[in-house]
Amino acid sequence: MSDDYAGDVKRYVASADDKVIDNIVKHLGIALRSKDASLVSCSSKDELARVRDSWLKKKLEMGDDDAALDKLVKDVCEQMKGDQRKMRVTFYYLLAEKSGKLSALA
């Protein structure tokens, strides 16, 4: 199952770390079983606030102010704008990469 996610992540980061991808998949757990929960909706303010609060603040322990974290989330939305279906694992990987936090997930 992680291979499916790895393929999607590697469309953006060819040298993506499989162990980090596996750890993101483990972190998300059963949420990935739901089609809706396995995707990120960049058009939903509530969804983006959840990503900021649960992934960036809690999991990656980022203490930046909300505006800086929101900009990071928007940057990944922009990077993935060509994907109608934004896979949550890929989205979270790109956030970790942009914030220099990949090592925290290894």
N, C-alpha and C positions, 0 to 999 in steps of 0.2 A: 504494500500500500504506500509506503514512503517513497517508493520509486516513482509513482505517479506524481507526487508532489515535487520530488527532486527534478524531474523533467521540466516541470513548469518553472521552478525557481531558476534552473539553468538557462532558460530562455533569456533571463535578465542578467544573471551572474554565472558565466560559463564555468568559473572555478569554485562554485558554491560548495561549502563544506557539508558533506552528507551527514555527519554526526550532528551538526547544528540543525539541519532539516529534521532529522529523526527526533531530536529533543523538542523542537517546536510541535511536531506531530504528537508526541507524548504529552506535552503540556496541554494541548487543545483537547486531547482525548476523545470522549464520546461526542463532543460538539461537532466533530467532523463528519459524523454519521448523518447529520441533518444537512440537506442540500443548502438550505437558507443560511444556516450557521457556518457553513464551510466557506462562504463567500463574504466579501466586504463590499458594502454599498457606499460609494463615495458621495452619493446624493442624499444620504441620511445623516443629519447633524447628530442625532442620538447615537447612531452607529459609530461615527467618528469620535465622539466623546468617550464612548465605551472603549474603543481601541486606545485612545490616549490614556485613559485612567487605568484600565486593567493591564494593558501590555506595556506601555511606556513607563508609567509611574510605578505600578506594582511589580511586574515581572522584571523589567529592565532597571528598576530603581532609579529612574531619571527624575531629578529634582528641579528641572528647568520650569519656568513659568508656563502656564497653559498656552499663551500665544506662541511661544517658541515650539512647544510640542505640537500644537495644531498646524504650524507651518511645516513641520517634518511630515505629518500625516498628509497634508495637502500635496507636498512634493512627491510622495509615493503615489497618490491618486493621479497626479499629472504624469508620472513615469509610466503608470499602467493604463493610461486613458484609452489605449488601443484595445484593451481587453474588456469585452462586455461582461465577462464573468471573472471577477478579481478573486483568485484563490486566497483564502486567509493565510495559509502557510507561506505563500510567496510574499504577500503583503507584509507579514510580520518579519520575514527574513530581510526584506528590503529596508524596513524600518530599523532593524538591528544593525544592518550594515551601514546605513547612513548615519546612525548615531554612534558608531564605533563600539558597539556592544556585542558583536558576534562572539568574542572570547568568553563573555559571561554565559553563553548558551552552549559552549563546547563541552 
